[in-house]
Amino acid sequence: MSSHKWRHFLFTWLKKEGIDDALIQPYSGHATRQSLEIYSRLSLADAQPSYNQAMERFPIQ
């Protein structure tokens, strides 16, 4: 695995663990916290199956 992929894995994991962007950003090489959104999108993709299951049980359809 390339160092770039390891970096993405690490920062995605940190986001999943609830670490604030302000703490991740200085180590990420990204100029702004807004540029860390890619890691949020990756985390949301992991959460999608759980969201779908919850929505299937939602009482109003």
N, CA, C and O atoms as CSV, one atom per row, in Angstrom:
chain,resi,resn,atom,element,x,y,z
A,1,MET,N,N,0.854,-1.162,0.000
A,1,MET,CA,C,0.000,0.000,0.000
A,1,MET,C,C,0.910,1.238,0.000
A,1,MET,O,O,1.915,1.285,0.709
A,2,SER,N,N,0.546,2.208,-0.786
A,2,SER,CA,C,1.361,3.421,-0.881
A,2,SER,C,C,1.220,4.270,0.384
A,2,SER,O,O,0.252,4.135,1.133
A,3,SER,N,N,2.189,5.133,0.605
A,3,SER,CA,C,2.130,6.024,1.774
A,3,SER,C,C,0.922,6.954,1.684
A,3,SER,O,O,0.342,7.321,2.705
A,4,HIS,N,N,0.545,7.332,0.469
A,4,HIS,CA,C,-0.626,8.194,0.274
A,4,HIS,C,C,-1.898,7.481,0.747
A,4,HIS,O,O,-2.735,8.091,1.413
A,5,LYS,N,N,-2.046,6.208,0.411
A,5,LYS,CA,C,-3.225,5.453,0.842
A,5,LYS,C,C,-3.228,5.248,2.354
A,5,LYS,O,O,-4.283,5.302,2.985
A,6,TRP,N,N,-2.052,5.013,2.938
A,6,TRP,CA,C,-1.970,4.892,4.386
A,6,TRP,C,C,-2.423,6.182,5.057
A,6,TRP,O,O,-3.126,6.156,6.067
A,7,ARG,N,N,-2.016,7.297,4.488
A,7,ARG,CA,C,-2.399,8.594,5.050
A,7,ARG,C,C,-3.917,8.763,5.010
A,7,ARG,O,O,-4.522,9.194,5.991
A,8,HIS,N,N,-4.529,8.423,3.874
A,8,HIS,CA,C,-5.984,8.517,3.767
A,8,HIS,C,C,-6.660,7.587,4.778
A,8,HIS,O,O,-7.638,7.969,5.422
A,9,PHE,N,N,-6.140,6.381,4.911
A,9,PHE,CA,C,-6.697,5.439,5.880
A,9,PHE,C,C,-6.620,6.019,7.289
A,9,PHE,O,O,-7.602,5.985,8.032
A,10,LEU,N,N,-5.461,6.547,7.656
A,10,LEU,CA,C,-5.268,7.103,8.989
A,10,LEU,C,C,-6.229,8.254,9.266
A,10,LEU,O,O,-6.884,8.271,10.308
A,11,PHE,N,N,-6.321,9.214,8.349
A,11,PHE,CA,C,-7.161,10.377,8.613
A,11,PHE,C,C,-8.642,10.022,8.570
A,11,PHE,O,O,-9.436,10.637,9.282
A,12,THR,N,N,-9.035,9.048,7.755
A,12,THR,CA,C,-10.422,8.582,7.762
A,12,THR,C,C,-10.725,7.927,9.108
A,12,THR,O,O,-11.782,8.163,9.692
A,13,TRP,N,N,-9.806,7.116,9.592
A,13,TRP,CA,C,-9.987,6.458,10.881
A,13,TRP,C,C,-10.086,7.492,12.006
A,13,TRP,O,O,-10.941,7.376,12.884
A,14,LEU,N,N,-9.220,8.492,11.978
A,14,LEU,CA,C,-9.269,9.537,12.998
A,14,LEU,C,C,-10.620,10.250,12.993
A,14,LEU,O,O,-11.175,10.543,14.052
A,15,LYS,N,N,-11.147,10.529,11.803
A,15,LYS,CA,C,-12.464,11.175,11.696
A,15,LYS,C,C,-13.537,10.271,12.288
A,15,LYS,O,O,-14.415,10.746,13.008
A,16,LYS,N,N,-13.476,8.971,11.993
A,16,LYS,CA,C,-14.454,8.027,12.539
A,16,LYS,C,C,-14.379,7.977,14.063
A,16,LYS,O,O,-15.389,7.762,14.733
A,17,GLU,N,N,-13.200,8.174,14.596
A,17,GLU,CA,C,-13.002,8.158,16.048
A,17,GLU,C,C,-13.436,9.469,16.700
A,17,GLU,O,O,-13.382,9.602,17.923
A,18,GLY,N,N,-13.863,10.430,15.895
A,18,GLY,CA,C,-14.370,11.690,16.425
A,18,GLY,C,C,-13.324,12.752,16.675
A,18,GLY,O,O,-13.595,13.742,17.355
A,19,ILE,N,N,-12.133,12.561,16.136
A,19,ILE,CA,C,-11.081,13.565,16.309
A,19,ILE,C,C,-11.434,14.794,15.475
A,19,ILE,O,O,-11.776,14.679,14.298
A,20,ASP,N,N,-11.350,15.948,16.085
A,20,ASP,CA,C,-11.716,17.202,15.426
A,20,ASP,C,C,-10.775,17.526,14.273
A,20,ASP,O,O,-9.575,17.260,14.336
A,21,ASP,N,N,-11.348,18.111,13.213
A,21,ASP,CA,C,-10.551,18.513,12.047
A,21,ASP,C,C,-9.400,19.436,12.412
A,21,ASP,O,O,-8.337,19.391,11.792
A,22,ALA,N,N,-9.613,20.269,13.413
A,22,ALA,CA,C,-8.564,21.215,13.821
A,22,ALA,C,C,-7.315,20.485,14.303
A,22,ALA,O,O,-6.206,21.008,14.195
A,23,LEU,N,N,-7.494,19.281,14.833
A,23,LEU,CA,C,-6.350,18.510,15.300
A,23,LEU,C,C,-5.727,17.680,14.179
A,23,LEU,O,O,-4.529,17.398,14.210
A,24,ILE,N,N,-6.521,17.293,13.205
A,24,ILE,CA,C,-6.027,16.489,12.085
A,24,ILE,C,C,-5.313,17.349,11.046
A,24,ILE,O,O,-4.279,16.951,10.509
A,25,GLN,N,N,-5.853,18.501,10.770
A,25,GLN,CA,C,-5.394,19.353,9.667
A,25,GLN,C,C,-3.900,19.644,9.676
A,25,GLN,O,O,-3.280,19.543,8.617
A,26,PRO,N,N,-3.284,19.995,10.788
A,26,PRO,CA,C,-1.849,20.304,10.737
A,26,PRO,C,C,-0.977,19.135,10.267
A,26,PRO,O,O,0.102,19.344,9.711
A,27,TYR,N,N,-1.446,17.917,10.491
A,27,TYR,CA,C,-0.672,16.729,10.119
A,27,TYR,C,C,-1.032,16.191,8.742
A,27,TYR,O,O,-0.343,15.323,8.206
A,28,SER,N,N,-2.115,16.710,8.173
A,28,SER,CA,C,-2.652,16.136,6.936
A,28,SER,C,C,-1.959,16.637,5.676
A,28,SER,O,O,-1.998,15.974,4.639
A,29,GLY,N,N,-1.332,17.791,5.759
A,29,GLY,CA,C,-0.761,18.376,4.553
A,29,GLY,C,C,-1.773,19.201,3.776
A,29,GLY,O,O,-1.439,19.774,2.739
A,30,HIS,N,N,-3.013,19.269,4.269
A,30,HIS,CA,C,-4.050,20.082,3.626
A,30,HIS,C,C,-3.959,21.506,4.165
A,30,HIS,O,O,-3.674,21.724,5.343
A,31,ALA,N,N,-4.204,22.465,3.284
A,31,ALA,CA,C,-4.071,23.868,3.659
A,31,ALA,C,C,-5.190,24.333,4.594
A,31,ALA,O,O,-4.970,25.202,5.437
A,32,THR,N,N,-6.379,23.764,4.449
A,32,THR,CA,C,-7.515,24.200,5.257
A,32,THR,C,C,-8.259,22.995,5.817
A,32,THR,O,O,-8.130,21.873,5.327
A,33,ARG,N,N,-9.041,23.262,6.859
A,33,ARG,CA,C,-9.867,22.190,7.412
A,33,ARG,C,C,-10.947,21.763,6.425
A,33,ARG,O,O,-11.346,20.599,6.405
A,34,GLN,N,N,-11.423,22.705,5.604
A,34,GLN,CA,C,-12.454,22.374,4.627
A,34,GLN,C,C,-11.970,21.317,3.637
A,34,GLN,O,O,-12.764,20.529,3.122
A,35,SER,N,N,-10.678,21.305,3.376
A,35,SER,CA,C,-10.152,20.323,2.424
A,35,SER,C,C,-10.111,18.913,3.009
A,35,SER,O,O,-9.807,17.956,2.297
A,36,LEU,N,N,-10.413,18.782,4.293
A,36,LEU,CA,C,-10.471,17.465,4.921
A,36,LEU,C,C,-11.816,16.783,4.687
A,36,LEU,O,O,-12.031,15.669,5.166
A,37,GLU,N,N,-12.719,17.428,3.961
A,37,GLU,CA,C,-14.052,16.873,3.742
A,37,GLU,C,C,-14.007,15.494,3.095
A,37,GLU,O,O,-14.913,14.688,3.306
A,38,ILE,N,N,-12.978,15.212,2.319
A,38,ILE,CA,C,-12.896,13.894,1.681
A,38,ILE,C,C,-12.919,12.790,2.725
A,38,ILE,O,O,-13.499,11.732,2.483
A,39,TYR,N,N,-12.308,13.009,3.872
A,39,TYR,CA,C,-12.292,11.986,4.912
A,39,TYR,C,C,-13.671,11.822,5.532
A,39,TYR,O,O,-14.043,10.719,5.930
A,40,SER,N,N,-14.432,12.904,5.617
A,40,SER,CA,C,-15.808,12.812,6.104
A,40,SER,C,C,-16.655,12.018,5.137
A,40,SER,O,O,-17.467,11.189,5.548
A,41,ARG,N,N,-16.469,12.269,3.850
A,41,ARG,CA,C,-17.244,11.511,2.846
A,41,ARG,C,C,-16.922,10.031,2.934
A,41,ARG,O,O,-17.821,9.196,2.830
A,42,LEU,N,N,-15.660,9.694,3.121
A,42,LEU,CA,C,-15.294,8.292,3.242
A,42,LEU,C,C,-15.924,7.684,4.487
A,42,LEU,O,O,-16.381,6.541,4.450
A,43,SER,N,N,-15.955,8.418,5.571
A,43,SER,CA,C,-16.564,7.932,6.795
A,43,SER,C,C,-18.069,7.757,6.618
A,43,SER,O,O,-18.645,6.789,7.114
A,44,LEU,N,N,-18.703,8.687,5.916
A,44,LEU,CA,C,-20.135,8.577,5.673
A,44,LEU,C,C,-20.452,7.366,4.806
A,44,LEU,O,O,-21.476,6.713,5.008
A,45,ALA,N,N,-19.592,7.059,3.851
A,45,ALA,CA,C,-19.811,5.888,3.006
A,45,ALA,C,C,-19.803,4.619,3.848
A,45,ALA,O,O,-20.569,3.694,3.577
A,46,ASP,N,N,-18.962,4.563,4.849
A,46,ASP,CA,C,-18.938,3.414,5.751
A,46,ASP,C,C,-20.206,3.335,6.591
A,46,ASP,O,O,-20.649,2.245,6.951
A,47,ALA,N,N,-20.783,4.478,6.901
A,47,ALA,CA,C,-21.973,4.523,7.748
A,47,ALA,C,C,-23.257,4.275,6.958
A,47,ALA,O,O,-24.300,4.029,7.563
A,48,GLN,N,N,-23.214,4.332,5.651
A,48,GLN,CA,C,-24.418,4.242,4.829
A,48,GLN,C,C,-25.251,2.981,5.090
A,48,GLN,O,O,-26.472,3.092,5.193
A,49,PRO,N,N,-24.656,1.797,5.200
A,49,PRO,CA,C,-25.481,0.617,5.463
A,49,PRO,C,C,-26.289,0.723,6.761
A,49,PRO,O,O,-27.449,0.313,6.799
A,50,SER,N,N,-25.692,1.263,7.814
A,50,SER,CA,C,-26.415,1.437,9.077
A,50,SER,C,C,-27.549,2.435,8.917
A,50,SER,O,O,-28.637,2.239,9.459
A,51,TYR,N,N,-27.298,3.492,8.181
A,51,TYR,CA,C,-28.332,4.501,7.919
A,51,TYR,C,C,-29.488,3.855,7.163
A,51,TYR,O,O,-30.651,4.070,7.504
A,52,ASN,N,N,-29.174,3.070,6.143
A,52,ASN,CA,C,-30.221,2.426,5.346
A,52,ASN,C,C,-31.081,1.500,6.201
A,52,ASN,O,O,-32.303,1.473,6.058
A,53,GLN,N,N,-30.442,0.742,7.089
A,53,GLN,CA,C,-31.192,-0.151,7.971
A,53,GLN,C,C,-32.115,0.641,8.898
A,53,GLN,O,O,-33.264,0.256,9.115
A,54,ALA,N,N,-31.615,1.728,9.433
A,54,ALA,CA,C,-32.436,2.549,10.327
A,54,ALA,C,C,-33.623,3.140,9.574
A,54,ALA,O,O,-34.732,3.196,10.106
A,55,MET,N,N,-33.401,3.574,8.361
A,55,MET,CA,C,-34.478,4.182,7.578
A,55,MET,C,C,-35.549,3.153,7.204
A,55,MET,O,O,-36.715,3.517,7.053
A,56,GLU,N,N,-35.183,1.896,7.056
A,56,GLU,CA,C,-36.160,0.843,6.776
A,56,GLU,C,C,-37.104,0.659,7.967
A,56,GLU,O,O,-38.252,0.253,7.787
A,57,ARG,N,N,-36.635,0.950,9.166
A,57,ARG,CA,C,-37.441,0.812,10.382
A,57,ARG,C,C,-38.169,2.100,10.754
A,57,ARG,O,O,-38.951,2.116,11.704
A,58,PHE,N,N,-37.922,3.164,10.024
A,58,PHE,CA,C,-38.523,4.473,10.352
A,58,PHE,C,C,-40.044,4.343,10.309
A,58,PHE,O,O,-40.590,3.806,9.345
A,59,PRO,N,N,-40.731,4.826,11.340
A,59,PRO,CA,C,-42.166,4.579,11.453
A,59,PRO,C,C,-43.058,5.285,10.420
A,59,PRO,O,O,-44.210,4.888,10.245
A,60,ILE,N,N,-42.573,6.284,9.758
A,60,ILE,CA,C,-43.368,6.998,8.758
A,60,ILE,C,C,-42.748,6.734,7.388
A,60,ILE,O,O,-41.589,7.068,7.139
A,61,GLN,N,N,-43.544,6.129,6.506
A,61,GLN,CA,C,-43.008,5.829,5.184
A,61,GLN,C,C,-43.913,6.279,4.078
A,61,GLN,O,O,-43.593,6.093,2.904
